[in-house]
Amino acid sequence: MRKVRVGVIGCGQISAIYLTNCTQRFDILDVVACADLVPELARKRAAEYQIERVYTVEALLADPEIEIVVNLTSPQVHAQVNRQALLAGKHVYTEKPFALTRADADQVIELARTQGLRIGCAPDTFMGGGLQTCRKLIDDGAIGTPYAASGLILMGNFYDSIHPNFQYYLQLGWDPLFDMAPYYLTALVALLGPVRRVAGSTNQVREAITVTNPQSPRYGEIVPIAAPMNTAATLDFASGAIATLQAAKESFGYMPRLEIYGTDGILYAPDPNMFDGTIRIQRRDGSIIEQPYSHGFRENSRGLGIADMAHAIRSGRAHRANGELASHVLDITLGIFESSRTERHVTITSRCERPAPLPPGLTGDQLDS
């Protein structure tokens, strides 16, 4: 199958794992160019991954050979860069969040439709071996009828980071709902289907922090926290299932959990931010049995969604980490904020299809299914 040529915009920290997989693992992809507002970052990544061309953003978008733009910029400009790429005639795969407003998301979806182009969005962890095995277990009836779920993600923030610009992590887009909850919301939609309404609460433990790390260049400064870092939600699914989600960046360490409750068992899923982890089912008799994996892609496979979209472009089928799924997850996120503000349930009007499961046993670049 003919390779799909890719250009990457945004060469920060997250680009390393994307470029590792897109240049070394997925044969369908040919990364030919990269760009960043800081040219030194683009040159560094190009040297590390033997990327042929280092461009400005404008030059990358003007290159007629590039078919997919991978948008790894900061959350505040995701929608803007997505629109630019679509107007340049490129398919786009973007890091999450898909957008920060409903209007921006709608514009991107509509522009992709009118241009006849594809839009994809992280996370693609739901395509990994862990959550695909969970999907198969649920679909095969291993826990009976799933009626409830519980997600928990508690982690520390970067309050005392030595990063000189850590204040960005205290702003909307890096908050727990936009930054970490998409892994859980996407996993839940992939496992249980679309959400019909939400109720939510958002809050802050503090309005500002004082940097107490003497090694930080910001030592002693008082830095405002510009987004709620403590959130909780109840999700009502169209299927009738109900889930709860707690997402916060006010703690320490890292505590992830996802459980699916069925009439015949409880499924303990792996961390939705990862591609693998232990999978267990608790039976009626109280026994807890570890489950074997039915699917591949257990290692860190970020970029899997890009490869899947590339295969879909060549074969004409639907891709899994698509704009409709990302848009629905954004609607849920915004609905949680709105519910907290209005103190009411919020109806989610958008719908999406559950992404098609991957066939069992796929490894490497075997995605054209």
C-alpha positions in Angstrom: 0.0 0.0 0.0 1.3 3.5 -0.9 2.6 5.4 2.0 0.8 8.5 3.3 3.1 11.5 3.7 2.9 13.3 7.0 4.0 16.7 8.3 4.2 17.5 12.0 3.4 20.9 13.5 4.6 21.3 17.1 7.9 19.7 18.1 7.6 19.9 21.9 7.8 17.1 24.5 4.9 15.0 23.3 6.2 14.9 19.7 9.0 12.4 20.7 6.7 9.4 21.1 4.6 10.3 18.1 7.7 10.7 15.9 9.3 7.5 17.3 6.2 5.4 16.3 5.4 7.3 13.1 8.9 7.0 11.7 9.8 3.5 13.0 6.7 1.5 13.5 3.9 2.3 11.2 5.0 1.5 7.6 2.0 3.3 6.1 3.4 6.6 7.3 6.2 8.7 5.8 7.1 11.7 8.0 8.7 14.1 5.6 8.5 17.5 7.4 8.2 19.2 10.7 7.7 22.7 11.9 7.6 24.7 15.1 7.3 28.3 16.1 10.7 27.7 17.8 12.8 26.7 14.8 15.5 25.1 17.0 12.9 22.5 18.2 12.0 21.5 14.7 15.7 21.2 13.7 16.3 19.1 16.8 13.5 16.7 16.0 14.4 16.5 12.3 18.0 15.5 13.3 16.8 12.9 15.8 14.3 11.2 13.4 16.0 11.8 10.1 13.2 14.0 8.8 14.0 15.4 5.4 12.5 18.9 5.7 12.4 21.6 8.4 9.7 24.1 7.6 7.9 27.2 8.9 4.2 26.4 9.5 3.2 28.2 6.4 5.7 26.3 4.2 4.7 23.0 5.6 1.0 23.7 4.8 2.0 24.8 1.3 3.9 21.5 0.5 1.6 19.7 -2.0 3.1 16.3 -1.1 1.9 16.3 2.5 -1.4 14.6 3.0 -1.8 14.5 6.8 -0.9 17.3 9.2 -0.3 16.1 12.7 -1.1 19.0 15.0 0.9 18.8 18.3 0.6 22.5 19.2 -0.7 23.9 22.5 -4.5 23.4 23.3 -5.3 27.1 22.8 -4.4 26.9 19.1 -5.5 23.4 18.2 -8.7 24.6 16.4 -6.8 27.4 14.6 -4.1 25.1 13.2 -6.7 22.5 12.3 -8.6 25.1 10.2 -5.4 26.2 8.5 -4.5 22.7 7.6 -7.9 21.9 6.2 -8.0 25.1 4.2 -4.6 24.0 2.7 -6.2 20.7 1.6 -4.7 18.5 4.2 -6.3 15.8 6.4 -5.6 16.6 10.1 -4.9 14.5 13.2 -4.7 16.7 16.3 -3.7 16.2 19.9 -6.5 16.5 22.4 -8.4 18.5 23.3 -10.2 18.8 20.0 -11.1 22.4 20.8 -11.8 24.6 23.8 -15.2 25.9 22.5 -18.2 24.4 20.8 -18.1 27.0 18.0 -14.4 26.1 17.2 -15.2 22.4 17.1 -18.2 22.9 14.8 -16.2 25.1 12.4 -13.5 22.4 12.1 -16.1 19.6 11.6 -18.0 21.5 9.0 -14.8 22.6 7.2 -13.6 19.0 7.0 -17.0 18.0 5.6 -17.1 20.7 2.9 -13.5 20.1 2.0 -14.0 16.4 1.7 -11.1 15.8 4.2 -10.7 13.7 7.4 -10.2 15.0 10.9 -8.8 12.8 13.6 -8.0 13.4 17.3 -6.2 11.9 20.2 -6.5 10.0 22.4 -6.0 6.8 20.5 -5.3 4.8 23.7 -8.8 3.3 23.3 -7.3 1.4 20.3 -4.6 -0.2 22.4 -4.4 -3.7 23.6 -5.8 -3.0 27.0 -9.0 -1.2 26.1 -9.6 -3.3 23.0 -9.5 -6.4 25.1 -12.0 -4.8 27.5 -14.2 -3.9 24.5 -14.2 -7.6 23.4 -14.9 -8.9 26.9 -17.9 -6.5 27.1 -19.2 -7.3 23.6 -18.8 -11.0 24.3 -21.0 -10.8 27.4 -18.2 -11.5 29.9 -19.8 -9.3 32.6 -23.4 -9.5 31.4 -25.1 -6.2 30.7 -23.0 -3.2 31.7 -25.1 -0.8 33.8 -22.5 1.4 35.5 -18.9 2.6 35.5 -16.5 4.5 37.6 -13.5 6.5 36.5 -10.9 8.1 38.8 -7.8 10.2 37.8 -6.0 12.0 40.6 -2.6 13.5 40.1 -0.4 16.4 41.1 0.1 19.5 39.1 3.3 21.3 38.2 3.2 23.8 41.0 6.8 23.5 41.9 8.2 22.6 38.5 11.6 23.9 37.4 10.0 24.5 34.0 10.1 28.3 33.5 6.6 28.4 31.9 4.8 25.9 34.1 2.0 28.5 34.5 0.6 27.2 31.3 -0.3 24.0 33.1 -2.6 26.0 35.4 -4.7 27.3 32.5 -7.8 26.1 30.7 -6.8 23.4 28.3 -4.3 21.8 30.8 -6.9 21.5 33.5 -8.1 17.9 34.4 -11.3 18.0 32.3 -9.5 19.1 29.1 -6.2 17.4 29.7 -6.8 14.1 31.4 -10.5 13.4 31.3 -10.5 12.8 27.4 -8.7 9.5 28.0 -11.5 8.4 30.3 -14.4 9.9 28.3 -13.2 8.4 25.1 -12.7 5.0 26.7 -16.1 5.1 28.2 -17.8 6.1 24.9 -15.8 3.4 23.0 -16.9 0.8 25.6 -20.5 1.9 26.4 -21.6 4.1 23.5 -22.5 7.8 23.4 -23.6 10.0 26.4 -27.1 11.6 26.5 -26.8 13.9 29.5 -24.3 15.0 32.2 -24.3 16.6 35.6 -21.0 18.0 36.9 -19.2 20.0 39.5 -16.0 22.0 39.2 -14.0 23.7 42.0 -10.6 24.9 43.1 -8.8 24.1 46.3 -6.8 27.4 45.9 -6.8 30.4 43.7 -3.0 30.7 43.5 0.1 28.9 44.5 3.5 30.0 45.8 6.5 28.4 44.1 8.5 26.8 47.0 11.1 24.8 45.0 14.4 26.7 45.4 15.6 25.2 42.1 12.7 26.8 40.1 13.5 30.1 38.3 10.1 31.2 39.6 11.0 30.5 43.2 9.0 32.7 45.6 6.5 33.9 43.0 2.7 33.7 43.5 1.2 32.3 40.4 -2.6 32.3 39.8 -4.5 29.1 39.0 -6.7 30.0 36.0 -8.8 26.9 35.7 -10.7 24.5 38.1 -8.5 21.7 39.2 -11.1 19.6 41.1 -13.9 18.1 39.0 -16.5 15.4 39.2 -19.3 14.3 36.9 -22.2 11.9 36.4 -22.7 10.6 32.8 -26.0 9.1 31.6 -25.4 6.9 28.5 -27.9 6.4 25.7 -27.6 2.7 26.5 -29.0 3.3 30.0 -25.7 2.9 31.8 -24.6 5.5 34.3 -21.0 6.4 35.0 -19.2 8.7 37.5 -15.9 10.4 36.9 -13.6 12.2 39.3 -10.7 14.1 37.7 -8.4 16.4 39.8 -4.9 17.8 39.8 -4.8 18.8 43.4 -3.2 15.7 44.8 0.2 14.1 44.6 1.5 11.1 42.6 -0.8 9.5 40.0 -3.9 7.4 40.8 -5.8 6.1 37.8 -8.8 3.7 37.9 -11.5 2.6 35.5 -14.1 0.0 36.4 -17.2 -1.3 34.5 -20.0 -2.9 36.4 -22.1 -5.5 34.8 -25.0 -7.8 35.8 -22.6 -10.8 35.9 -19.3 -9.3 36.8 -17.1 -6.3 37.4 -14.4 -5.4 34.8 -11.3 -3.8 36.2 -9.8 -2.0 33.2 -6.3 -0.7 32.8 -5.3 3.0 32.9 -7.1 4.7 29.9 -4.0 6.9 29.5 -1.9 3.9 28.6 -2.1 1.0 26.2 -1.7 -1.9 28.6 -2.0 -2.9 32.2 -3.7 -5.7 34.2 -7.2 -6.6 33.2 -9.4 -8.5 35.8 -13.0 -9.6 36.1 -14.7 -10.2 39.5 -17.3 -12.9 39.4 -20.5 -13.4 41.4 -18.7 -15.8 43.8 -16.2 -13.1 44.6 -13.3 -14.6 42.7 -11.1 -12.1 40.7 -9.6 -13.6 37.5 -6.9 -11.9 35.5 -7.8 -11.8 31.8 -5.5 -12.6 28.9 -5.0 -10.0 26.2 -6.9 -10.6 22.9 -5.4 -7.6 21.1 -1.9 -6.3 20.3 -0.6 -2.7 20.6 0.2 -3.1 24.3 3.3 -0.9 24.3 3.1 2.9 24.0 1.6 3.2 20.6 0.7 6.9 20.4 0.3 7.6 16.7 -1.8 4.5 16.2 -4.8 6.7 15.4 -2.8 8.4 12.7 -1.8 5.1 11.1 -5.4 3.9 11.3 -6.5 7.1 9.6 -3.8 6.7 6.9 -5.0 3.2 6.1 -8.6 4.5 6.0 -7.6 7.2 3.5 -6.1 4.6 1.2 -8.9 2.0 1.6 -11.9 4.4 1.9 -13.2 2.9 5.2 -14.0 5.0 8.3 -11.2 5.8 10.7 -11.7 5.2 14.4 -10.2 8.2 16.3 -12.4 10.5 14.3 -13.8 14.0 14.6 -17.3 13.0 15.5 -16.0 11.0 18.5 -13.7 13.9 19.6 -16.5 16.4 19.1 -18.8 14.2 21.3 -16.2 14.0 24.0 -15.8 17.8 23.9 -19.5 18.2 24.2 -19.4 16.1 27.3 -16.5 18.1 28.7 -18.3 21.4 28.1 -21.5 20.0 29.4 -19.8 19.3 32.8 -18.6 22.9 33.0 -22.1 24.1 32.1 -23.8 21.9 34.6 -21.6 23.1 37.4 -22.3 26.7 36.4 -26.1 26.3 36.0 -26.6 23.6 38.7 -28.6 21.6 36.2 -28.3 18.5 34.1 -27.1 19.3 30.6 -28.4 17.3 27.6 -25.7 16.2 25.1 -27.2 16.8 21.7 -24.3 15.4 19.6 -24.0 11.7 18.9 -21.3 9.5 17.5 -21.0 5.8 16.6 -18.9 3.6 18.8 -15.6 3.2 16.9 -15.4 -0.2 15.2 -13.3 -2.6 17.3 -9.9 -3.7 16.0 -9.7 -7.3 15.0 -8.0 -9.5 17.6 -4.3 -10.3 17.3 -3.2 -7.3 15.1 0.4 -6.3 15.6 2.8 -3.9 13.8 1.3 -2.2 10.8 -1.7 -4.6 10.3 -4.4 -2.0 10.4 -6.2 -2.2 7.1 -9.2 -4.1 8.5 
